[in-house]
Amino acid sequence: MARCKIDNTTGHLWIEEGESHIGLVADVAPILPIDKPYSFAVPAELESKISLGQRVAVPIGKKGRVISGFVVGLDRRIWDS
């Protein structure tokens, strides 16, 4: 899963390394020539607003470039950062 934390200035989601979490995870297919979706933890305040097929903006890559994509999966699960 992508490394995530909530940054109030950018709206991006970050999680500190070495922590286990449980929560809603969105699998997002970015509009890029890649063959797999990326997984992102969904902030609690957005859980009621996100749905399958919805277009979203997510940070991709080391520089965190924001790319549009579509939610192709939603699942409540445990993840380690």
Backbone as JSON, one array per atom type, in Angstrom:
{
  "sequence": "MARCKIDNTTGHLWIEEGESHIGLVADVAPILPIDKPYSFAVPAELESKISLGQRVAVPIGKKGRVISGFVVGLDRRIWDS",
  "N": [[0.84, -1.16, 0.0], [0.41, 2.27, -0.62], [2.42, 4.65, 1.09], [1.06, 6.65, 3.6], [-0.34, 9.7, 5.07], [-2.34, 12.15, 6.77], [-2.24, 15.31, 5.52], [-2.87, 18.45, 6.25], [-2.46, 20.65, 4.62], [-2.24, 19.77, 2.01], [-4.12, 17.8, 1.75], [-3.5, 15.19, 1.35], [-3.06, 11.75, 2.28], [-1.31, 10.15, 4.86], [0.49, 7.62, 6.68], [2.17, 6.83, 9.63], [5.29, 5.08, 9.68], [5.59, 1.6, 10.52], [3.26, 1.2, 11.99], [0.22, -0.55, 12.7], [-2.97, -0.63, 11.25], [-6.55, -0.47, 11.0], [-9.14, -0.1, 8.72], [-11.09, 1.62, 6.19], [-10.17, 0.91, 2.9], [-9.34, 2.06, -0.26], [-9.12, 0.81, -3.48], [-7.57, 2.06, -6.22], [-7.65, 2.74, -9.64], [-5.42, 4.37, -11.4], [-5.46, 6.88, -13.98], [-3.44, 6.03, -15.98], [-0.89, 4.37, -17.94], [-0.77, 1.62, -16.61], [-0.88, -1.66, -15.07], [-2.14, -2.4, -12.71], [-4.14, -1.69, -9.78], [-3.71, 0.9, -7.27], [-3.56, 1.03, -3.7], [-5.2, 2.88, -1.17], [-5.53, 4.27, 2.05], [-8.57, 5.37, 3.41], [-9.52, 8.46, 4.69], [-11.34, 8.94, 7.76], [-13.28, 10.98, 7.64], [-14.0, 10.96, 4.98], [-15.13, 8.53, 4.43], [-17.95, 8.12, 4.2], [-18.46, 9.38, 1.86], [-17.24, 8.23, -0.33], [-17.35, 5.98, -3.14], [-17.74, 2.98, -5.15], [-16.49, 3.16, -8.45], [-16.29, 5.88, -8.45], [-14.7, 8.91, -9.42], [-11.51, 9.97, -8.43], [-8.81, 11.89, -6.95], [-5.46, 11.1, -6.54], [-2.25, 10.79, -4.87], [0.65, 9.82, -6.61], [3.64, 7.95, -6.93], [7.08, 8.79, -5.95], [7.33, 11.55, -5.76], [4.78, 12.3, -5.29], [2.91, 13.1, -7.21], [-0.22, 14.29, -8.2], [-2.81, 12.43, -9.49], [-5.64, 11.63, -11.52], [-8.06, 9.07, -10.99], [-10.01, 6.0, -10.79], [-12.19, 4.55, -8.39], [-11.95, 1.22, -7.82], [-12.28, -0.72, -6.01], [-13.43, -1.25, -2.68], [-12.79, -1.78, 0.68], [-12.79, -2.9, 4.02], [-10.02, -3.3, 5.95], [-6.99, -4.6, 7.52], [-3.81, -3.05, 7.65], [-0.27, -2.67, 7.4], [2.09, -0.13, 7.88]],
  "CA": [[0.0, 0.0, 0.0], [1.15, 3.52, -0.63], [2.65, 5.26, 2.4], [0.09, 7.73, 3.68], [-0.67, 10.48, 6.28], [-3.18, 13.3, 6.43], [-1.52, 16.58, 5.52], [-3.95, 19.44, 6.12], [-2.19, 21.64, 3.58], [-2.4, 19.19, 0.69], [-5.24, 16.87, 1.71], [-3.02, 13.84, 1.11], [-3.15, 10.84, 3.41], [-0.05, 9.48, 5.21], [0.49, 6.84, 7.9], [3.52, 6.68, 10.15], [5.86, 3.75, 9.46], [5.61, 0.65, 11.61], [1.99, 1.14, 12.69], [-0.85, -1.36, 12.12], [-4.22, 0.11, 11.24], [-7.7, -1.09, 10.36], [-10.03, 0.93, 8.21], [-11.52, 1.5, 4.81], [-9.1, 1.04, 1.92], [-9.83, 2.2, -1.64], [-8.25, 0.42, -4.58], [-7.78, 3.08, -7.25], [-7.0, 2.54, -10.93], [-5.08, 5.69, -11.93], [-5.54, 7.03, -15.43], [-2.05, 5.89, -16.43], [-0.69, 3.06, -18.58], [-0.28, 0.61, -15.67], [-1.75, -2.83, -15.1], [-2.66, -2.76, -11.39], [-4.59, -0.55, -8.99], [-2.99, 1.28, -6.06], [-4.44, 1.03, -2.53], [-5.08, 4.07, -0.33], [-6.39, 4.35, 3.23], [-9.55, 6.44, 3.28], [-9.72, 9.17, 5.96], [-12.67, 8.73, 8.35], [-14.24, 12.0, 7.2], [-14.39, 10.71, 3.59], [-15.7, 7.18, 4.28], [-19.34, 8.16, 3.77], [-18.55, 10.09, 0.58], [-16.56, 7.51, -1.41], [-18.09, 4.82, -3.64], [-17.15, 2.3, -6.31], [-16.66, 3.86, -9.71], [-16.11, 7.32, -8.29], [-13.43, 9.49, -9.86], [-10.8, 10.57, -7.3], [-7.45, 12.37, -7.2], [-4.56, 10.42, -5.6], [-0.82, 11.04, -5.1], [1.34, 8.66, -7.16], [5.09, 8.07, -7.07], [7.87, 9.37, -4.87], [7.09, 13.0, -5.67], [3.39, 12.52, -4.92], [2.15, 13.77, -8.27], [-1.64, 14.0, -8.08], [-3.36, 11.84, -10.72], [-7.03, 11.18, -11.45], [-8.26, 7.63, -11.11], [-11.34, 5.53, -10.44], [-12.24, 3.58, -7.3], [-12.34, -0.08, -8.36], [-12.52, -1.62, -4.88], [-13.53, -0.67, -1.33], [-12.7, -2.91, 1.59], [-12.29, -2.59, 5.36], [-8.99, -4.28, 6.22], [-5.82, -4.24, 8.32], [-2.61, -2.87, 6.89], [0.92, -2.18, 8.1], [2.79, 0.91, 7.12]],
  "C": [[0.89, 1.23, 0.0], [1.3, 4.05, 0.78], [1.8, 6.51, 2.52], [0.06, 8.43, 5.03], [-1.54, 11.65, 5.87], [-2.34, 14.56, 6.58], [-2.56, 17.65, 5.26], [-3.7, 20.47, 5.04], [-2.43, 21.08, 2.19], [-3.62, 18.28, 0.59], [-4.81, 15.44, 1.44], [-3.05, 13.03, 2.4], [-1.83, 10.13, 3.62], [-0.21, 8.72, 6.51], [1.92, 6.67, 8.35], [4.0, 5.25, 9.96], [5.78, 2.91, 10.72], [4.32, 0.54, 12.39], [1.03, 0.21, 11.95], [-2.15, -0.59, 12.27], [-5.32, -0.76, 10.65], [-8.62, 0.03, 9.91], [-10.38, 0.68, 6.76], [-10.35, 1.79, 3.88], [-9.74, 1.09, 0.53], [-8.76, 1.73, -2.6], [-8.58, 1.34, -5.74], [-6.98, 2.73, -8.49], [-6.69, 3.92, -11.5], [-5.21, 5.71, -13.45], [-4.12, 7.16, -15.96], [-1.91, 4.55, -17.11], [-0.03, 2.06, -17.62], [-1.29, -0.52, -15.61], [-2.3, -3.24, -13.73], [-3.15, -1.51, -10.65], [-3.66, -0.29, -7.81], [-4.0, 1.32, -4.91], [-4.14, 2.24, -1.66], [-6.02, 3.94, 0.86], [-7.31, 5.55, 3.06], [-9.71, 7.13, 4.64], [-11.16, 9.01, 6.45], [-13.69, 9.74, 7.83], [-14.68, 11.82, 5.75], [-15.08, 9.37, 3.39], [-17.13, 7.19, 3.76], [-19.52, 8.79, 2.39], [-17.97, 9.31, -0.6], [-17.36, 6.29, -1.83], [-17.38, 4.22, -4.84], [-17.46, 3.08, -7.58], [-16.45, 5.36, -9.65], [-14.74, 7.76, -8.79], [-12.81, 10.22, -8.68], [-9.44, 11.06, -7.76], [-6.56, 11.76, -6.13], [-3.11, 10.77, -5.91], [-0.14, 9.74, -5.56], [2.83, 8.95, -7.25], [5.75, 8.76, -5.9], [7.63, 10.86, -4.68], [5.64, 13.32, -5.33], [2.58, 13.28, -5.94], [0.69, 13.34, -8.2], [-2.2, 13.61, -9.45], [-4.82, 11.49, -10.49], [-7.08, 9.67, -11.63], [-9.68, 7.29, -10.71], [-11.26, 4.48, -9.34], [-12.78, 2.27, -7.88], [-12.56, -1.11, -7.25], [-12.56, -0.84, -3.58], [-13.62, -1.83, -0.35], [-12.21, -2.42, 2.95], [-11.28, -3.68, 5.7], [-7.87, -3.71, 7.09], [-4.64, -4.06, 7.38], [-1.48, -2.38, 7.8], [1.58, -1.14, 7.23], [4.28, 0.72, 7.23]]
}
